[in-house]
Amino acid sequence: MSDLVLKPPPIQDSRHKLVLASGSAIRRTLLENAGLTFSVLSSSVDEEPLKRAGRAEGAAPQTVALRLAEAKALSVSCADAFVIGADQMLSCKGDWYDKPADLNAARKQLLSLRGQTHTLHTAVVVCRNGQVLWQHVSEPNLTMRTFSDAFLEAYLAEEGEECLYSVGAYRIEGPGLHLFARMEGDQTAILGLPLLPLLEGLREMGVLFS
Ligand SMILES: Nc1nc2c(ncn2[C@@H]2O[C@H](COP(=O)(O)OP(=O)(O)OP(=O)(O)O)[C@@H](O)[C@H]2O)c(=O)[nH]1
């Protein structure tokens, strides 16, 4: 009599469709590595007007990040699906930073962050049928070394255009780690998707089993 091999229970309720409304490769990787089944539908939200409006009204960066994450999730139409939207803002001494346009902008940005502590305001929102069901913001603080100009040039030569896809002009899972003296906070939040809070939220919504 062959031993009956019982299929292990799933971690995700397959009756619910899960969508990631993001073009971010690392966000997709984080969900894949967590073993989730989902589809990717990039949002077409123009972030600039929302950022400008938030700045003009004196909103906090975390508030703007939440608005952007919500706008991205709501911009994707997929009936009954649980849609994840995320956004990350970087602030340092009251200044806000965006993904650098080119390597010169990356150099300038890193020189202004050198030796300073900056905050990544990382928001994630889950929407369904046009309603916000859940939201969260993580705000890790990262302190850069007072690296030399020569180091910075070596870093930019090594990292190249890869650093242009990240709000801080670095990838902590790559050469960007060498920029830092200290990091406080959840590593997945630094990467762009606060995973433990999101998984808990998906369990609360019944998308994942507890
Ligand atoms: N690989 C990597 N990406 C990072 C890191 N820190 C921040 N990022 C990325 O920086 C980007 C921040 O820009 P956002 O506007 O939030 O997102 P996006 O890349 O434009 O993608 P969308 O969700 O489609 O808007 C995200 O893709 C983050 O994943 C890091 O250390 N490593």
The ligand as an SDF file (V2000), in Angstrom:
LIG
                    3D

 32 34  0  0  0  0  0  0  0  0999 V2000
   16.2460   47.1760   -6.5010 N   0  0  0  0  0  0  0  0  0  0  0  0
   16.0160   48.1710   -5.6080 C   0  0  0  0  0  0  0  0  0  0  0  0
   15.0210   49.0630   -5.8430 N   0  0  0  0  0  0  0  0  0  0  0  0
   14.8370   50.0260   -4.9030 C   0  0  0  0  0  0  0  0  0  0  0  0
   15.6350   50.1540   -3.7490 C   0  0  0  0  0  0  0  0  0  0  0  0
   15.1610   51.2320   -3.0330 N   0  0  0  0  0  0  0  0  0  0  0  0
   14.1230   51.7530   -3.7410 C   0  0  0  0  0  0  0  0  0  0  0  0
   13.9220   51.0130   -4.8580 N   0  0  0  0  0  0  0  0  0  0  0  0
   12.9100   51.2090   -5.9090 C   0  0  0  0  0  0  0  0  0  0  0  0
   12.7250   52.5840   -6.1710 O   0  0  0  0  0  0  0  0  0  0  0  0
   11.4540   52.7180   -6.8230 C   0  0  0  0  0  0  0  0  0  0  0  0
   10.7160   53.8800   -6.1890 C   0  0  0  0  0  0  0  0  0  0  0  0
    9.8880   54.4340   -7.1840 O   0  0  0  0  0  0  0  0  0  0  0  0
    8.2950   54.2830   -7.1440 P   0  0  0  0  0  0  0  0  0  0  0  0
    7.7260   55.4810   -7.8100 O   0  0  0  0  0  0  0  0  0  0  0  0
    7.8180   53.9380   -5.7770 O   0  0  0  0  0  0  0  0  0  0  0  0
    7.9610   52.9890   -8.0290 O   0  0  0  0  0  0  0  0  0  0  0  0
    8.3370   52.7470   -9.5620 P   0  0  0  0  0  0  0  0  0  0  0  0
    9.6680   52.0850   -9.6470 O   0  0  0  0  0  0  0  0  0  0  0  0
    8.1530   53.9880  -10.3490 O   0  0  0  0  0  0  0  0  0  0  0  0
    7.2680   51.6430   -9.9880 O   0  0  0  0  0  0  0  0  0  0  0  0
    5.6710   51.8130   -9.9700 P   0  0  0  0  0  0  0  0  0  0  0  0
    5.1940   51.0120   -8.7820 O   0  0  0  0  0  0  0  0  0  0  0  0
    5.2400   51.2160  -11.2770 O   0  0  0  0  0  0  0  0  0  0  0  0
    5.3540   53.2840   -9.8270 O   0  0  0  0  0  0  0  0  0  0  0  0
   10.6930   51.4070   -6.5950 C   0  0  0  0  0  0  0  0  0  0  0  0
   10.6880   50.6250   -7.7710 O   0  0  0  0  0  0  0  0  0  0  0  0
   11.5190   50.7300   -5.5120 C   0  0  0  0  0  0  0  0  0  0  0  0
   11.4080   49.3280   -5.5640 O   0  0  0  0  0  0  0  0  0  0  0  0
   16.6820   49.1890   -3.5460 C   0  0  0  0  0  0  0  0  0  0  0  0
   17.4490   49.2260   -2.5790 O   0  0  0  0  0  0  0  0  0  0  0  0
   16.8240   48.2170   -4.4830 N   0  0  0  0  0  0  0  0  0  0  0  0
  1  2  1  0
  2  3  2  0
  2 32  1  0
  3  4  1  0
  4  5  2  0
  4  8  1  0
  5  6  1  0
  5 30  1  0
  6  7  2  0
  7  8  1  0
  8  9  1  0
  9 10  1  0
  9 28  1  0
 10 11  1  0
 11 12  1  0
 11 26  1  0
 12 13  1  0
 13 14  1  0
 14 15  2  0
 14 16  1  0
 14 17  1  0
 17 18  1  0
 18 19  2  0
 18 20  1  0
 18 21  1  0
 21 22  1  0
 22 23  2  0
 22 24  1  0
 22 25  1  0
 26 27  1  0
 26 28  1  0
 28 29  1  0
 30 31  2  0
 30 32  1  0
M  END
$$$$
